[in-house]
Amino acid sequence: MGEDDQRRGGRRGDADATRQALLDAASVLFAERGYERTTVRAIAARAGANQALLFRYFGSKRALFGEVMARNGRQRLLATEPERLLEVALRGLLPDDEDGPCDRSLEAFLRSAGSTDEVGAAGRLLGEEYARALGTLSDADDAALRADLVLAWLLGIGLTRVVVRKEPLAGAVPDDICALVLPAARSLLEGLAPPARPER
Amino acid sequence: MGEDDQRRGGRRGDADATRQALLDAASVLFAERGYERTTVRAIAARAGANQALLFRYFGSKRALFGEVMARNGRQRLLATEPERLLEVALRGLLPDDEDGPCDRSLEAFLRSAGSTDEVGAAGRLLGEEYARALGTLSDADDAALRADLVLAWLLGIGLTRVVVRKEPLAGAVPDDICALVLPAARSLLEGLAPPARPER
């Protein structure tokens, strides 16, 4: 289908379907190959679309990457009850196989967390949505601040593992991290006092 | 004093004194003007040294900045009992005046946290030292992991406030943040949480 056909005959639904196909293709390829080694050409080919459409819909490879990360995060958010969100989000930061292909995507995302470009913007938007969902778990007056502090913890853990690679946190087993972080984060969110000291 | 005098007659003590004067001058100027607006020329002038010495001792402005941040952090570490270190480190991340001149230094430091350059390297080294000091507060088997998790939280809070600027955390009063974070972090460090420890 040529450009002219796109302009004259392409219905809104076609554009949405193409956009969706590009996001799906990008999601698979970024995860398989990492950000750097995924070409715009490969994404377009896998989606059965042309590169011009990719740039028209998303503007740049970085912006497309931001949308993919935001979409994946949002899907996880929508599919998860608030009670389990904290654990699901934390485990999402802790891939079991540290050499897995997702690592470089997470790294690119975390490295962009503070930047003003599209990836950073997508991350901030997603952060807002997670904070809102986590905030519903708390009936404290300062629920929003508590939720931000929990998210800041997740961000810091992700950075320390994936970007800074500080040991022993970088190589720690996800279950061990969850066992330490989740009770502390939950009691912060729920406004509970820290657990009483067990007999030792 | 010319190059030849430096090589022949300069004593080790002179070099140390000049190095120290450059660090002192850089520390003041980075805090007053921020990283970008501080020139190598101004640092050398304030220290009464020449720019060639600055480059000889530190290699680059970025590397000097890394040394300044690491030195300030190390001085705070040495001057603080371990029991108070957590609060002192957290408050160090939370300048009361958010438009204060230190903010941009912290921002530059946090933006470099994951990079492989000298600033990132200084940050990682400092992180090791803080983690070791915090680890002494815990007698848990996994004290080092607990210390890393607490440091990751501080890193995430700093990033969220200074770089991402997410509200309400970015604008929250330091006392309010300390009131939420310190009990949770202390109970994590001291091994009070989680209450049910796996048998070993």
Interface residues (C-beta under 8 A of the other chain):
Chain A: L110 R111 A113 G114 G120 G123 R124 G127 E128 A131 D142 A144 L145 R146 D148 L149 L151 A152 W153 L154 L155 G156 I157 L159 T160 V163 V164 K166 E167 P168 L169 A172 D176 I177 A179 L180 V181 L182 P183 A184 A185 S187 L188 A193 P194 P195 A196 R197 P198
Chain B: L110 R111 A113 G114 G120 G123 R124 G127 E128 A131 D142 A144 L145 R146 D148 L149 L151 A152 W153 L154 L155 G156 I157 L159 T160 V163 V164 K166 E167 P168 L169 A172 D176 I177 L180 V181 P183 A184 A185 R186 S187 L188 L192 A193 P194 P195 R197 P198
